[in-house]
Amino acid sequence: MADLYSTLRQPLIAGNKSLGEVTNDVSGVLERKTSPLWWRAFMASLLFLLIGAAAITYQVATGIGTWGLNRTVGWAFDITNFVFWIGIGHAGTLISAVLFLFRQRWRTSVNRAAEAMTIIAVMCAGLFPLIHMGRPWLAFWMFPYPNMRGSLWVNFRSPLVWDFFAISTYFTISLVFWYVGLLPDLATIRDRAKAGIRKKIFGLLSLGWNGSLRTWNRYEVLYLLLAGLATPLVVSVHTIVSWDFATAVIPGWHSTILPPYFVAGAIFSGMAMVLTLMIIARKVMGLEDYITLRHLDVMSKLIIVTGSIVGLAYATEFFIAMYSENPYETFLFKNRALGPFAWAYWTMVLCNVISPQLLWFKRIRRNVAWVFVLTILINVGMWFERFVIVVTSLHRDYLPSSWTYYTPTLIEVLTLLGSFGLFFTGFLLFCRFLPVIAMAEVKGVLSHGHRSVRSGSR
Amino acid sequence: MDSSSAIHGYVAEFEKAEQLVAATRRTRLAGYRVFDAYSPFPVHGLDEAMGHPRTILPWLVFLGGLAGGVGGYLLQYYPHVIDYPLNVGGRPLNSWPSFIPVTFEMTILGAALVAVFGMIILNGLPQHYHPIFNLERFERASQDRFFLCIETKDPKFNKTETREFLLELGASEVSECEE
């Protein structure tokens, strides 16, 4: 059985790896001694996490009067961060579920890490509504259950309750999807571990997986079903997040364009964050053969697509505001671009609409440094997008006597830094203790681009 | 048959996925029924080669989604219509359009949880013990080797014949696996 090499299909994994080499490369990352580089990164993230924890402790103990909110601007930094982190998560589900349904087999190298990113990002997001409650120990009031308060039920007609259901479902599904994907790889680590604590832990986590054909059969059916369920879910989650705004009567929020615009923006920002993380991970852990320049290339293309939708949405909002001749809408959009928050607006446009245009060039899409810088810019831009939507819509609404400006306090900024600390701490722990690349899936695509003579005739 | 009661079966080891598919097909054609194939990743063509029925998992998932959706709607109907009706500007109590988002989320949640736990239970997981792990070389089944095990429970199992049959299939190694 001589192997033929197709010139039409590029292999997905570089370096012509054998099954054993894939196992060694990926498991090796967590079997080796911890590298000093990892420790340094971990300590830095942990420091940010601790700063955030201190800031949260202070504001919970004192009250949310520690924020820069006022009677006009009742939502600002906190909600911005919440929407930002939820959006980051969406790219993970896009890669793991939507690209699976579209049979984009290159996704196998990045889906595990992207899903881990989703889970951690949703945890970061969940933090903010919790703090915003002011009395987070009463968070269980969000659950609809017969209680001793009357029974006093939650209002199911409120988008904030929809949001609670959407986010908790999203978190649960992302977690089980990720775990199911991990199962065969956990078994691999278990089988490679000699004895001792690692063998025990991975033995428990892998549930006695033995790779029997019957098991694989149901596993694959399950994977397809979960992908099919997660796809509409991911669209619904950011749609519901956008309804938090769209169902209000505030100009700039009360608009039907918000759901598609939010979903595209979420995938745009998430894809940028995946790329940021992947570029770091492939370098630090020596996984360049798995996460190749081709991956950067195709993910950059997805950024152009979603970025263009976002750019079009910005333009459409402006057009509709002018075309409707609604004085409040018209004023709002002029105020966004030329008012006191113009600096935030133009930062957003520069980062989200103008800078991604460079990705039209193949030379830039395949240049690691350029892609890295551009993805950071997009992350910044997408944070500002949410800030612009939330704050500029509120700070000058119907009643000019209550117009005001908003400045975040130190506590709010430290909480945002803390959420980044949580995000990177979580991601680094994942990279250290779990297989970063879905080995079983990668093994299935190794032959992509190669074809043996006998199996060539189907 | 006295000595064979202590063994689980004979295990053949292969280096390539295609060999496993071919071997599985021939094992079935040879009349063996109680056997299993083990691989580090899902090998396509293996299910037909082994010829076993489709899983019922999709139907369970459908029922899970249905239960989630109906349950999700009732979860909203009960408080707003029965337990604590609140007249807001004469609007209908059963304001179904605003109940759609939560119903949708609960449908997905129900379906997905049934899917995951269904797979785990149908596969007999978590499994504390399986005789195949007694084979020392089996640790490579999750890494880079493919295994085919004909079990002693198979009516056609015969120590010498089965061993020879497996060697004939092109196995790089055939070993005995203890119960």
Chai-1 contact restraints between the chains, C-beta under 6 A:
chainA,res_idxA,chainB,res_idxB,connection_type,confidence,min_distance_angstrom,max_distance_angstrom,comment,restraint_id
A,L19,B,D144,contact,1.0,0.0,6.0,A-B,restraint_1
A,G20,B,D144,contact,1.0,0.0,6.0,A-B,restraint_2
A,T23,B,Q143,contact,1.0,0.0,6.0,A-B,restraint_3
A,W153,B,P79,contact,1.0,0.0,6.0,A-B,restraint_4
A,W153,B,Y84,contact,1.0,0.0,6.0,A-B,restraint_5
A,F156,B,Q76,contact,1.0,0.0,6.0,A-B,restraint_6
A,R157,B,S98,contact,1.0,0.0,6.0,A-B,restraint_7
A,W162,B,P101,contact,1.0,0.0,6.0,A-B,restraint_8
A,W162,B,V102,contact,1.0,0.0,6.0,A-B,restraint_9
A,F165,B,V102,contact,1.0,0.0,6.0,A-B,restraint_10
A,F165,B,E105,contact,1.0,0.0,6.0,A-B,restraint_11
A,A166,B,E105,contact,1.0,0.0,6.0,A-B,restraint_12
A,T169,B,E105,contact,1.0,0.0,6.0,A-B,restraint_13
A,T169,B,L109,contact,1.0,0.0,6.0,A-B,restraint_14
A,I173,B,A112,contact,1.0,0.0,6.0,A-B,restraint_15
A,V176,B,V116,contact,1.0,0.0,6.0,A-B,restraint_16
A,V180,B,V116,contact,1.0,0.0,6.0,A-B,restraint_17
A,A187,B,S142,contact,1.0,0.0,6.0,A-B,restraint_18
A,T188,B,S142,contact,1.0,0.0,6.0,A-B,restraint_19
A,T188,B,Q143,contact,1.0,0.0,6.0,A-B,restraint_20
A,D191,B,E139,contact,1.0,0.0,6.0,A-B,restraint_21
A,D191,B,S142,contact,1.0,0.0,6.0,A-B,restraint_22
A,L207,B,L125,contact,1.0,0.0,6.0,A-B,restraint_23
A,L207,B,P126,contact,1.0,0.0,6.0,A-B,restraint_24
A,G208,B,L125,contact,1.0,0.0,6.0,A-B,restraint_25
A,G208,B,P126,contact,1.0,0.0,6.0,A-B,restraint_26
A,G208,B,Q127,contact,1.0,0.0,6.0,A-B,restraint_27
A,N210,B,H130,contact,1.0,0.0,6.0,A-B,restraint_28
A,N210,B,I132,contact,1.0,0.0,6.0,A-B,restraint_29
A,G211,B,Y38,contact,1.0,0.0,6.0,A-B,restraint_30
A,G211,B,S39,contact,1.0,0.0,6.0,A-B,restraint_31
A,G211,B,A141,contact,1.0,0.0,6.0,A-B,restraint_32
A,G211,B,S142,contact,1.0,0.0,6.0,A-B,restraint_33
A,S212,B,D36,contact,1.0,0.0,6.0,A-B,restraint_34
A,S212,B,Y38,contact,1.0,0.0,6.0,A-B,restraint_35
A,L213,B,A37,contact,1.0,0.0,6.0,A-B,restraint_36
A,L213,B,L46,contact,1.0,0.0,6.0,A-B,restraint_37
A,L213,B,M50,contact,1.0,0.0,6.0,A-B,restraint_38
A,T215,B,N123,contact,1.0,0.0,6.0,A-B,restraint_39
A,W216,B,P42,contact,1.0,0.0,6.0,A-B,restraint_40
A,N217,B,D47,contact,1.0,0.0,6.0,A-B,restraint_41
A,R218,B,T55,contact,1.0,0.0,6.0,A-B,restraint_42
A,R218,B,L57,contact,1.0,0.0,6.0,A-B,restraint_43
A,R218,B,M119,contact,1.0,0.0,6.0,A-B,restraint_44
A,R218,B,L122,contact,1.0,0.0,6.0,A-B,restraint_45
A,R218,B,N123,contact,1.0,0.0,6.0,A-B,restraint_46
A,E220,B,P42,contact,1.0,0.0,6.0,A-B,restraint_47
A,V221,B,T55,contact,1.0,0.0,6.0,A-B,restraint_48
A,V221,B,L57,contact,1.0,0.0,6.0,A-B,restraint_49
A,L222,B,A115,contact,1.0,0.0,6.0,A-B,restraint_50
A,L222,B,M119,contact,1.0,0.0,6.0,A-B,restraint_51
A,L225,B,V61,contact,1.0,0.0,6.0,A-B,restraint_52
A,L225,B,A115,contact,1.0,0.0,6.0,A-B,restraint_53
A,L226,B,A115,contact,1.0,0.0,6.0,A-B,restraint_54
A,L229,B,I108,contact,1.0,0.0,6.0,A-B,restraint_55
A,L229,B,A111,contact,1.0,0.0,6.0,A-B,restraint_56
A,L229,B,A112,contact,1.0,0.0,6.0,A-B,restraint_57
A,L233,B,I108,contact,1.0,0.0,6.0,A-B,restraint_58
A,I240,B,P101,contact,1.0,0.0,6.0,A-B,restraint_59
A,A440,B,F41,contact,1.0,0.0,6.0,A-B,restraint_60
A,K443,B,P40,contact,1.0,0.0,6.0,A-B,restraint_61
A,K443,B,F41,contact,1.0,0.0,6.0,A-B,restraint_62
A,G444,B,F41,contact,1.0,0.0,6.0,A-B,restraint_63
A,S455,B,E18,contact,1.0,0.0,6.0,A-B,restraint_64
